[in-house]
Amino acid sequence: MTDVVHMPSLVVPIPARENQRAKALRLVLEGRLRVRLVDPARRRAWVQVRGSSGKLYSVRYDGNEWRCPCQVRGVCSHLMAAWLVIAQDIDR
């Protein structure tokens, strides 16, 4: 007779609506970013982010300003995902 081992199940709470930070982390973890340019000397960067809808966004950083062409006002998940991946390289 074999012993049956019961493993505890993992319960991850999912919010009713995904916030910007959670969505940005998901985009990174799903590999939806392509870093095209990181130039610390000129403090420039260009990252392509494939959004949840499949649309491709070109997120750019020029000096002290981040820009994303999506319709969200302020900090969007595309911009936040790009920042999570390259901010350390830009701030050297």
All heavy atoms as an XYZ file, in Angstrom:
738
protein
N       0.834     -1.170      0.000
C       0.000      0.000      0.000
C       0.889      1.248      0.000
O       1.839      1.334      0.748
C      -0.884     -0.017      1.245
C      -1.803      1.138      1.325
S      -3.059      0.810      2.562
C      -2.933      2.266      3.498
N       0.596      2.198     -0.880
C       1.378      3.429     -0.968
C       0.767      4.509     -0.089
O      -0.452      4.626      0.017
C       1.439      3.962     -2.409
O       0.264      3.633     -3.080
C       2.639      3.512     -3.126
N       1.655      5.270      0.499
C       1.199      6.398      1.302
C       0.850      7.549      0.382
O       1.577      7.849     -0.560
C       2.284      6.848      2.273
C       2.551      5.814      3.343
O       1.618      5.059      3.669
O       3.690      5.756      3.836
N      -0.250      8.181      0.656
C      -0.682      9.341     -0.124
C      -0.254     10.594      0.623
O      -0.543     10.750      1.801
C      -2.214      9.339     -0.333
C      -2.645     10.587     -1.064
C      -2.637      8.085     -1.062
N       0.466     11.437     -0.072
C       0.914     12.691      0.528
C       0.063     13.811     -0.044
O      -0.028     13.974     -1.261
C       2.414     12.952      0.212
C       2.851     14.275      0.781
C       3.256     11.808      0.736
N      -0.560     14.556      0.823
C      -1.378     15.691      0.396
C      -0.570     16.969      0.547
O      -0.093     17.278      1.623
C      -2.655     15.793      1.234
C      -3.576     14.638      1.014
N      -4.370     14.527     -0.099
C      -3.811     13.519      1.753
C      -5.059     13.410     -0.041
N      -4.740     12.766      1.085
N      -0.413     17.662     -0.558
C       0.303     18.931     -0.553
C      -0.705     20.056     -0.353
O      -1.801     20.011     -0.908
C       1.035     19.141     -1.884
C       2.084     18.078     -2.185
S       3.418     18.058     -0.997
C       4.200     19.585     -1.373
N      -0.332     21.054      0.422
C      -1.256     22.181      0.594
C      -1.416     22.924     -0.734
O      -0.474     23.034     -1.511
C      -0.571     23.059      1.642
C       0.864     22.658      1.616
C       0.898     21.227      1.154
N      -2.595     23.401     -0.989
C      -2.816     24.131     -2.235
C      -2.411     25.587     -2.050
O      -2.478     26.129     -0.952
C      -4.280     24.039     -2.662
O      -5.095     24.602     -1.672
N      -1.972     26.164     -3.111
C      -1.554     27.555     -3.097
C      -2.726     28.422     -3.522
O      -3.290     28.228     -4.603
C      -0.381     27.768     -4.052
C       0.135     29.194     -4.218
C       0.721     29.688     -2.895
C       1.193     29.236     -5.290
N      -3.090     29.347     -2.677
C      -4.190     30.253     -2.990
C      -3.606     31.640     -3.177
O      -2.988     32.198     -2.271
C      -5.246     30.266     -1.868
C      -6.334     31.267     -2.172
C      -5.809     28.875     -1.658
N      -3.751     32.174     -4.368
C      -3.258     33.504     -4.673
C      -4.458     34.418     -4.851
O      -5.277     34.196     -5.742
C      -2.404     33.504     -5.966
C      -1.923     34.904     -6.288
C      -1.240     32.545     -5.822
N      -4.580     35.430     -3.998
C      -5.722     36.329     -4.151
C      -5.592     37.152     -5.428
O      -4.540     37.707     -5.715
C      -5.656     37.217     -2.911
C      -4.247     37.134     -2.446
C      -3.720     35.804     -2.897
N      -6.635     37.203     -6.192
C      -6.654     37.972     -7.435
C      -7.627     39.126     -7.242
O      -8.803     38.896     -6.969
C      -7.080     37.102     -8.631
C      -6.075     35.966     -8.802
C      -7.196     37.944     -9.902
C      -6.474     34.948     -9.835
N      -7.131     40.352     -7.350
C      -8.040     41.481     -7.161
C      -9.085     41.524     -8.267
O      -8.869     41.004     -9.361
C      -7.121     42.705     -7.225
C      -5.895     42.239     -7.930
C      -5.783     40.763     -7.674
N     -10.215     42.139     -7.970
C     -11.283     42.249     -8.965
C     -10.767     42.940    -10.223
O     -11.126     42.583    -11.331
C     -12.464     43.011     -8.381
N      -9.921     43.927    -10.032
C      -9.316     44.617    -11.163
C      -7.818     44.729    -10.910
O      -7.390     45.148     -9.852
C      -9.929     45.994    -11.324
C      -9.337     46.691    -12.511
C      -9.938     48.014    -12.779
N      -9.023     48.627    -13.723
C      -9.352     49.574    -14.530
N     -10.547     50.041    -14.520
N      -8.467     50.075    -15.354
N      -7.031     44.368    -11.901
C      -5.576     44.396    -11.787
C      -5.097     45.842    -11.765
O      -5.434     46.626    -12.656
C      -5.022     43.653    -13.009
C      -3.579     43.339    -12.971
C      -3.153     42.508    -14.169
O      -3.660     42.731    -15.283
O      -2.326     41.630    -13.988
N      -4.291     46.209    -10.762
C      -3.778     47.577    -10.722
C      -2.562     47.718    -11.646
O      -2.065     46.728    -12.180
C      -3.466     48.013     -9.281
C      -2.366     47.203     -8.636
O      -1.464     46.702     -9.308
N      -2.426     47.060     -7.332
N      -2.091     48.940    -11.807
C      -0.999     49.215    -12.754
C       0.269     48.442    -12.408
O       0.920     47.885    -13.280
C      -0.676     50.710    -12.789
C      -1.809     51.589    -13.253
C      -2.219     51.319    -14.675
O      -2.938     50.373    -14.943
N      -1.771     52.142    -15.578
N       0.612     48.403    -11.122
C       1.845     47.720    -10.710
C       1.747     46.218    -10.970
O       2.681     45.613    -11.490
C       2.110     47.986     -9.234
C       3.413     47.403     -8.768
C       3.754     47.889     -7.361
N       5.066     47.451     -6.978
C       5.312     46.352     -6.277
N       4.321     45.581     -5.890
N       6.536     46.018     -5.968
N       0.621     45.620    -10.629
C       0.437     44.183    -10.854
C       0.479     43.862    -12.342
O       1.082     42.869    -12.762
C      -0.880     43.715    -10.245
N      -0.131     44.717    -13.147
C      -0.132     44.491    -14.594
C       1.280     44.633    -15.161
O       1.700     43.848    -16.012
C      -1.082     45.473    -15.276
C      -1.265     45.199    -16.740
C      -2.327     46.086    -17.335
C      -2.517     45.813    -18.808
N      -3.537     46.690    -19.398
N       2.028     45.628    -14.672
C       3.410     45.823    -15.115
C       4.253     44.594    -14.791
O       5.008     44.106    -15.639
C       4.008     47.069    -14.467
N       4.120     44.075    -13.591
C       4.862     42.871    -13.208
C       4.474     41.689    -14.084
O       5.322     40.902    -14.504
C       4.607     42.542    -11.738
C       5.287     43.460    -10.728
C       4.773     43.163     -9.321
C       6.791     43.314    -10.789
N       3.190     41.569    -14.389
C       2.736     40.474    -15.247
C       3.332     40.600    -16.646
O       3.784     39.616    -17.236
C       1.202     40.452    -15.326
C       0.678     39.311    -16.187
C      -0.833     39.194    -16.117
N      -1.538     40.401    -16.467
C      -1.758     40.821    -17.729
N      -1.281     40.135    -18.746
N      -2.446     41.917    -17.953
N       3.375     41.822    -17.186
C       3.951     42.028    -18.518
C       5.424     41.606    -18.537
O       5.884     40.970    -19.484
C       3.816     43.495    -18.933
C       2.399     43.996    -19.204
C       2.394     45.509    -19.405
C       1.780     43.292    -20.389
N       6.146     41.945    -17.471
C       7.559     41.560    -17.375
C       7.688     40.041    -17.287
O       8.457     39.417    -18.022
C       8.236     42.236    -16.164
C       9.631     41.669    -15.944
C       8.304     43.744    -16.355
N       6.921     39.430    -16.383
C       7.013     37.982    -16.176
C       6.596     37.178    -17.398
O       7.102     36.080    -17.632
C       6.176     37.568    -14.965
C       6.703     38.062    -13.616
C       5.710     37.747    -12.511
C       8.055     37.443    -13.317
N       5.687     37.723    -18.189
C       5.242     37.041    -19.406
C       6.179     37.275    -20.585
O       5.945     36.772    -21.678
C       3.824     37.484    -19.777
C       2.770     36.990    -18.812
C       1.376     37.479    -19.135
O       1.193     38.302    -20.065
O       0.440     37.046    -18.440
N       7.245     38.049    -20.371
C       8.230     38.284    -21.432
C       7.712     39.168    -22.546
O       8.081     38.983    -23.710
N       6.897     40.148    -22.219
C       6.296     41.012    -23.229
C       7.119     42.270    -23.523
O       6.625     43.189    -24.157
C       4.891     41.412    -22.798
C       3.921     40.250    -22.766
C       2.589     40.688    -22.210
N       1.614     39.639    -22.301
C       0.667     39.572    -23.234
N       0.590     40.498    -24.166
N      -0.185     38.588    -23.238
N       8.350     42.321    -23.056
C       9.204     43.484    -23.273
C      10.403     43.124    -24.135
O      10.961     42.034    -24.007
C       9.735     44.027    -21.945
C       8.773     44.847    -21.106
C       7.776     43.984    -20.422
C       9.532     45.677    -20.135
N      10.787     44.056    -24.996
C      12.011     43.933    -25.788
C      12.781     45.241    -25.610
O      12.321     46.296    -26.038
C      11.711     43.736    -27.279
C      10.984     42.460    -27.593
C      11.884     41.242    -27.368
N      11.168     40.012    -27.632
C      10.633     39.237    -26.715
N      10.727     39.556    -25.444
N      10.012     38.130    -27.018
N      13.930     45.139    -24.965
C      14.762     46.320    -24.770
C      15.511     46.574    -26.069
O      16.265     45.725    -26.531
C      15.744     46.128    -23.594
C      16.660     47.330    -23.454
C      14.977     45.866    -22.302
N      15.285     47.723    -26.655
C      15.902     48.063    -27.948
C      17.107     48.972    -27.784
O      18.037     48.922    -28.584
C      14.875     48.726    -28.865
C      13.697     47.838    -29.195
C      14.166     46.628    -29.930
N      13.044     45.804    -30.366
C      13.169     44.609    -30.845
N      14.355     44.057    -30.958
N      12.122     43.919    -31.221
N      17.108     49.825    -26.757
C      18.224     50.756    -26.556
C      18.314     51.128    -25.085
O      17.309     51.443    -24.466
C      17.993     52.034    -27.374
C      18.939     53.207    -27.092
C      20.307     52.934    -27.671
C      18.377     54.501    -27.642
N      19.528     51.064    -24.563
C      19.832     51.609    -23.240
C      21.159     52.339    -23.393
O      22.170     51.734    -23.706
C      19.946     50.514    -22.156
C      20.368     51.132    -20.835
C      18.642     49.766    -21.998
N      21.136     53.656    -23.196
C      22.325     54.490    -23.327
C      22.481     55.311    -22.045
O      21.972     56.426    -21.958
C      22.171     55.400    -24.546
C      23.415     56.222    -24.826
O      24.336     56.234    -23.985
O      23.454     56.870    -25.888
N      23.166     54.748    -21.035
C      23.305     55.454    -19.756
C      24.036     56.791    -19.883
O      23.710     57.733    -19.160
C      24.112     54.485    -18.889
C      23.946     53.157    -19.527
C      23.769     53.420    -20.990
N      24.988     56.897    -20.797
C      25.742     58.144    -20.953
C      24.828     59.297    -21.361
O      24.966     60.412    -20.878
C      26.857     57.954    -21.981
N      23.883     59.013    -22.239
C      22.943     60.052    -22.690
C      21.608     59.977    -21.955
O      20.701     60.729    -22.264
C      22.693     59.899    -24.179
C      23.904     60.209    -24.997
C      23.556     60.168    -26.444
N      24.709     60.463    -27.257
C      24.729     60.334    -28.563
N      23.665     59.905    -29.204
N      25.812     60.619    -29.242
N      21.507     59.009    -21.027
C      20.273     58.797    -20.255
C      19.074     58.636    -21.184
O      18.067     59.325    -21.069
C      20.057     59.922    -19.247
C      21.164     59.974    -18.193
C      20.955     61.025    -17.153
N      19.670     60.999    -16.507
C      19.327     60.222    -15.480
N      20.203     59.371    -14.998
N      18.134     60.281    -14.949
N      19.209     57.670    -22.115
C      18.144     57.375    -23.080
C      17.843     55.889    -23.063
O      18.723     55.071    -22.839
C      18.570     57.767    -24.501
C      18.743     59.226    -24.705
C      19.157     59.573    -26.110
N      19.156     58.417    -27.005
C      19.639     58.406    -28.227
N      20.185     59.478    -28.712
N      19.596     57.335    -28.982
N      16.587     55.578    -23.360
C      16.190     54.174    -23.453
C      14.978     54.046    -24.360
O      14.198     54.990    -24.528
C      15.862     53.620    -22.074
N      14.848     52.865    -24.949
C      13.707     52.547    -25.793
C      13.347     51.092    -25.545
O      14.191     50.206    -25.678
C      14.054     52.776    -27.261
C      13.053     52.290    -28.255
C      11.689     52.219    -28.091
C      13.307     51.808    -29.559
N      11.098     51.734    -29.216
C      12.073     51.460    -30.147
C      14.459     51.621    -30.303
C      11.974     50.948    -31.419
C      14.346     51.117    -31.576
C      13.114     50.785    -32.129
N      12.127     50.858    -25.127
C      11.647     49.510    -24.832
C      10.315     49.300    -25.545
O       9.430     50.154    -25.469
C      11.445     49.302    -23.310
C      10.947     47.905    -23.016
C      12.724     49.591    -22.555
N      10.189     48.198    -26.248
C       8.908     47.850    -26.858
C       8.171     46.916    -25.903
O       8.737     45.943    -25.417
C       9.113     47.184    -28.207
C       9.631     48.150    -29.247
C       9.794     47.483    -30.592
O      10.313     46.380    -30.681
N       9.351     48.166    -31.626
N       6.904     47.255    -25.642
C       6.083     46.480    -24.718
C       4.834     46.016    -25.448
O       4.107     46.835    -26.021
C       5.676     47.319    -23.483
C       4.849     46.496    -22.516
C       6.902     47.897    -22.792
N       4.598     44.710    -25.438
C       3.378     44.174    -26.030
C       2.325     44.136    -24.935
O       2.441     43.422    -23.949
C       3.597     42.786    -26.613
C       2.344     42.293    -27.274
C       2.522     41.399    -28.462
N       3.594     41.637    -29.387
C       3.475     42.353    -30.521
N       2.345     42.936    -30.827
N       4.494     42.454    -31.336
N       1.291     44.964    -25.099
C       0.236     45.058    -24.100
C      -0.643     43.820    -24.067
O      -0.519     42.917    -24.889
N      -1.552     43.797    -23.113
C      -2.454     42.651    -22.944
C      -3.317     42.412    -24.174
O      -3.701     41.287    -24.469
C      -3.343     42.872    -21.728
O      -2.551     42.988    -20.578
N      -3.612     43.488    -24.892
C      -4.450     43.363    -26.092
C      -3.653     42.888    -27.304
O      -4.226     42.620    -28.356
C      -5.091     44.716    -26.416
O      -4.084     45.640    -26.805
N      -2.315     42.829    -27.159
C      -1.469     42.419    -28.270
C      -0.843     43.588    -29.009
O       0.034     43.410    -29.842
N      -1.298     44.795    -28.704
C      -0.755     45.988    -29.356
C       0.647     46.285    -28.833
O       0.940     46.100    -27.656
C      -1.668     47.190    -29.095
C      -1.270     48.421    -29.854
C      -2.296     49.521    -29.711
C      -1.848     50.736    -30.504
N      -2.771     51.848    -30.370
N       1.530     46.734    -29.733
C       2.912     47.027    -29.393
C       3.074     48.516    -29.084
O       2.663     49.370    -29.875
C       3.826     46.632    -30.557
C       5.312     46.579    -30.280
C       5.630     45.530    -29.209
C       6.055     46.251    -31.560
N       3.663     48.826    -27.920
C       3.885     50.211    -27.501
C       5.381     50.474    -27.409
O       6.120     49.671    -26.852
C       3.242     50.477    -26.136
C       1.746     50.336    -26.149
C       1.141     49.147    -25.765
C       0.939     51.378    -26.570
C      -0.239     49.000    -25.785
C      -0.442     51.244    -26.598
C      -1.013     50.061    -26.202
O      -2.386     49.927    -26.241
N       5.819     51.606    -27.937
C       7.221     52.014    -27.849
C       7.366     52.986    -26.685
O       6.982     54.147    -26.779
C       7.672     52.698    -29.137
O       7.840     51.744    -30.153
N       7.923     52.491    -25.598
C       8.146     53.313    -24.410
C       9.545     53.891    -24.507
O      10.503     53.168    -24.771
C       7.995     52.468    -23.125
C       8.305     53.302    -21.893
C       6.599     51.875    -23.033
N       9.636     55.196    -24.315
C      10.927     55.866    -24.447
C      11.243     56.702    -23.215
O      10.345     57.222    -22.568
C      10.938     56.762    -25.679
C      10.810     55.960    -26.960
C      10.870     56.867    -28.180
N      10.650     56.102    -29.386
C      11.608     55.529    -30.105
N      12.853     55.618    -29.734
N      11.323     54.857    -31.203
N      12.547     56.801    -22.953
C      13.043     57.646    -21.879
C      14.103     58.551    -22.476
O      15.069     58.087    -23.071
C      13.635     56.794    -20.755
C      14.227     57.605    -19.639
C      13.416     58.311    -18.756
C      15.603     57.666    -19.453
C      13.947     59.056    -17.726
C      16.151     58.408    -18.415
C      15.323     59.097    -17.566
O      15.859     59.830    -16.542
N      13.905     59.859    -22.364
C      14.856     60.843    -22.883
C      15.215     61.804    -21.759
O      14.425     62.693    -21.436
C      14.258     61.625    -24.055
C      14.028     60.749    -25.269
O      14.898     59.925    -25.555
O      12.971     60.872    -25.905
N      16.351     61.619    -21.179
C      16.778     62.518    -20.105
C      16.039     62.267    -18.805
O      16.392     61.380    -18.061
N      14.999     63.036    -18.571
C      14.252     62.902    -17.322
C      12.782     62.614    -17.543
O      11.983     62.740    -16.627
C      14.389     64.178    -16.488
C      15.798     64.363    -15.979
O      16.415     63.412    -15.532
N      16.312     65.565    -16.077
N      12.390     62.251    -18.752
C      10.968     62.056    -19.051
C      10.712     60.699    -19.714
O      11.355     60.345    -20.686
C      10.478     63.171    -19.986
C       9.015     63.101    -20.270
C       8.559     64.225    -21.191
O       9.351     64.682    -22.039
O       7.404     64.629    -21.041
N       9.758     59.965    -19.138
C       9.296     58.709    -19.717
C       8.066     58.995    -20.556
O       7.219     59.802    -20.159
C       8.919     57.730    -18.608
C      10.080     57.169    -17.866
C      10.677     57.705    -16.756
C      10.785     55.970    -18.163
N      11.714     56.906    -16.353
C      11.796     55.832    -17.192
C      10.648     54.995    -19.154
C      12.668     54.756    -17.187
C      11.515     53.925    -19.137
C      12.517     53.814    -18.173
N       7.952     58.329    -21.699
C       6.783     58.515    -22.564
C       6.289     57.189    -23.113
O       7.083     56.341    -23.496
C       7.122     59.438    -23.736
C       7.180     60.884    -23.326
C       7.448     61.794    -24.496
N       8.909     61.973    -24.559
C       9.633     61.787    -25.649
N       9.095     61.444    -26.764
N      10.926     61.961    -25.623
N       4.963     57.055    -23.137
C       4.310     55.897    -23.750
C       3.149     56.436    -24.579
O       2.410     57.306    -24.117
C       3.794     54.942    -22.679
S       2.931     53.502    -23.385
N       2.973     55.931    -25.795
C       1.908     56.450    -26.661
C       0.501     55.942    -26.338
O      -0.439     56.298    -27.035
C       2.343     55.988    -28.055
C       3.103     54.727    -27.800
C       3.810     54.953    -26.494
N       0.351     55.134    -25.294
C      -0.993     54.632    -24.987
C      -1.883     55.773    -24.470
O      -1.413     56.877    -24.217
C      -0.945     53.476    -23.986
S      -0.662     53.967    -22.286
N      -3.150     55.490    -24.288
C      -4.125     56.519    -23.934
C      -4.229     56.809    -22.436
O      -4.973     57.684    -22.034
C      -5.480     56.094    -24.470
C      -5.444     55.773    -25.938
C      -6.361     56.648    -26.733
O      -7.278     57.219    -26.208
N      -6.105     56.754    -28.015
N      -3.495     56.067    -21.617
C      -3.561     56.267    -20.170
C      -2.854     57.563    -19.806
O      -1.764     57.846    -20.292
C      -2.906     55.080    -19.420
C      -2.823     55.336    -17.926
C      -3.660     53.804    -19.705
N      -3.482     58.341    -18.951
C      -2.837     59.563    -18.467
C      -1.995     59.227    -17.249
O      -2.419     58.490    -16.386
C      -3.881     60.602    -18.076
C      -4.624     61.122    -19.265
C      -5.572     62.188    -18.866
N      -6.276     62.668    -20.058
C      -7.190     63.585    -20.035
N      -7.553     64.127    -18.887
N      -7.771     63.966    -21.147
N      -0.800     59.761    -17.193
C       0.086     59.473    -16.073
C       0.903     58.225    -16.336
O       1.248     57.920    -17.469
N       1.189     57.497    -15.287
C       2.035     56.309    -15.385
C       1.186     55.099    -15.754
O       0.323     54.681    -15.001
C       2.779     56.054    -14.060
C       3.618     54.793    -14.160
C       3.650     57.241    -13.696
N       1.448     54.535    -16.917
C       0.716     53.348    -17.373
C       1.516     52.087    -17.042
O       2.677     52.154    -16.647
C       0.461     53.429    -18.878
S       1.975     53.387    -19.854
N       0.901     50.949    -17.225
C       1.572     49.674    -16.927
C       2.727     49.409    -17.889
O       3.728     48.795    -17.516
C       0.574     48.522    -16.972
O      -0.044     48.453    -18.236
N       2.642     49.895    -19.137
C       3.713     49.695    -20.122
C       4.971     50.437    -19.668
O       6.076     49.906    -19.689
C       3.299     50.206    -21.507
C       1.922     49.819    -21.887
N       0.914     50.741    -22.055
C       1.357     48.602    -22.096
C      -0.203     50.108    -22.368
N       0.037     48.816    -22.394
N       4.769     51.675    -19.258
C       5.870     52.508    -18.793
C       6.481     51.924    -17.520
O       7.694     51.814    -17.384
C       5.330     53.920    -18.537
C       6.353     55.006    -18.340
C       5.799     56.306    -18.893
C       6.685     55.151    -16.894
N       5.628     51.508    -16.595
C       6.107     50.934    -15.349
C       6.890     49.645    -15.589
O       7.917     49.409    -14.962
C       4.937     50.677    -14.398
C       5.364     50.369    -12.995
S       3.968     50.185    -11.862
C       3.424     51.875    -11.745
N       6.436     48.817    -16.515
C       7.145     47.573    -16.841
C       8.523     47.886    -17.421
O       9.527     47.261    -17.041
C       6.326     46.742    -17.830
N       8.593     48.858    -18.325
C       9.883     49.250    -18.909
C      10.811     49.773    -17.822
O      11.998     49.421    -17.781
C       9.665     50.309    -19.991
N      10.279     50.591    -16.933
C      11.080     51.144    -15.844
C      11.618     50.024    -14.949
O      12.777     50.044    -14.552
C      10.240     52.125    -15.029
C      11.002     52.716    -13.891
C      11.850     53.783    -13.933
C      11.018     52.249    -12.536
N      12.385     54.008    -12.688
C      11.884     53.082    -11.812
C      10.370     51.217    -11.875
C      12.125     52.905    -10.464
C      10.613     51.043    -10.520
C      11.478     51.889     -9.831
N      10.784     49.034    -14.635
C      11.217     47.925    -13.784
C      12.421     47.190    -14.382
O      13.297     46.731    -13.661
C      10.072     46.925    -13.584
C       8.953     47.359    -12.657
C       7.788     46.377    -12.760
C       9.446     47.465    -11.227
N      12.456     47.103    -15.703
C      13.508     46.339    -16.380
C      14.797     47.143    -16.566
O      15.892     46.604    -16.411
C      13.001     45.820    -17.747
C      14.112     45.219    -18.553
C      11.886     44.808    -17.525
N      14.701     48.443    -16.849
C      15.921     49.176    -17.222
C      16.327     50.332    -16.316
O      17.386     50.900    -16.507
C      15.818     49.714    -18.663
C      14.729     50.753    -18.765
C      15.650     48.603    -19.651
C      14.771     51.523    -20.047
N      15.546     50.668    -15.315
C      15.858     51.829    -14.483
C      17.232     51.747    -13.850
O      17.954     52.731    -13.775
C      14.790     52.014    -13.412
N      17.629     50.574    -13.408
C      18.933     50.403    -12.781
C      20.064     50.732    -13.761
O      21.064     51.324    -13.385
C      19.081     48.980    -12.266
C      20.356     48.760    -11.495
C      20.416     47.357    -10.893
O      19.462     46.596    -10.970
N      21.533     47.022    -10.313
N      19.886     50.385    -15.033
C      20.928     50.673    -16.032
C      21.007     52.155    -16.355
O      22.079     52.672    -16.621
C      20.649     49.886    -17.317
C      20.773     48.388    -17.114
O      21.567     47.976    -16.241
O      20.069     47.635    -17.797
N      19.868     52.828    -16.361
C      19.831     54.253    -16.695
C      20.390     55.109    -15.562
O      21.022     56.127    -15.789
C      18.370     54.683    -17.027
C      17.951     54.083    -18.343
C      18.208     56.183    -17.050
C      18.679     54.631    -19.557
N      20.158     54.695    -14.324
C      20.536     55.508    -13.160
C      21.969     55.308    -12.703
O      22.332     55.715    -11.609
C      19.578     55.228    -11.993
C      18.193     55.779    -12.270
O      18.081     56.717    -13.071
O      17.219     55.263    -11.681
N      22.790     54.698    -13.504
C      24.206     54.489    -13.112
C      24.984     55.761    -13.147
O      24.797     56.632    -13.873
C      24.858     53.470    -14.054
C      24.375     52.096    -13.758
C      25.101     51.108    -14.611
N      24.561     49.785    -14.339
C      24.912     48.716    -14.963
N      25.786     48.755    -15.919
N      24.389     47.562    -14.671
